[in-house]
Amino acid sequence: MWYMCFREHIYRQRKGTPMGSPISVVVAEVVMQQFEAELLRTAHPSLKLWVRYVDDVFAVVHDKDIDPLFTRLNSLESAIQFSMELEVNGVLPFMDILVSREDHLETSKYRKPTHTDRLLDYGSHHPDCPKRSLIRTLWNRPDKICSTTDAVRAEKRHLCDVFRTNGYPYRTVRK
């Protein structure tokens, strides 16, 4: 049993683990592995793909089997309920990747509509190390997630604008 304080009131958490606790990540992974094993053991053969990152799942399943699969998943533990996002016009966002389906799958960078393109401002009083790391991480990401050279180029053009807007000198970004 866990206790927490919020606005001068003490609350007792009766289920689960506290948010932010190092043990919470481990417990979440164990629970998700149990859900996954149980679901996949009894899943319909039309489930063609099941990819999970922590509690985000990307699944490919025949249209008629979506609702039964979703109902089954939400019946495994009443205290844990999943939400679902369906493909619209052959497109489905998954985390920060946009998956498009025509004859084959293509991937590109996805940003939620609320995304602001704000980064650690270059003029802030932070050491250079996290600024360089930010540039390197964001710059290399399209090469890993975009499936076409056009998508990689478009994302890197966007990043150049984002870096400029956040005060990063061209020479620093280029290096």
MOKA-V931425 format. One record per helix or strand of 2 or more residues. SS is the DSSP state (H for helix, E for strand). FROM is the first residue (numbers start at 1). TO is the last residue. Records with the same first field share a line. If there is no record, write none. Layout:
SS = FROM-TO + FROM-TO
This chain:
E = 2-6 + 9-13 + 49-53 + 56-60 + 91-94 + 97-101 + 105-109
H = 22-42 + 63-75 + 128-145 + 149-165 + 170-174
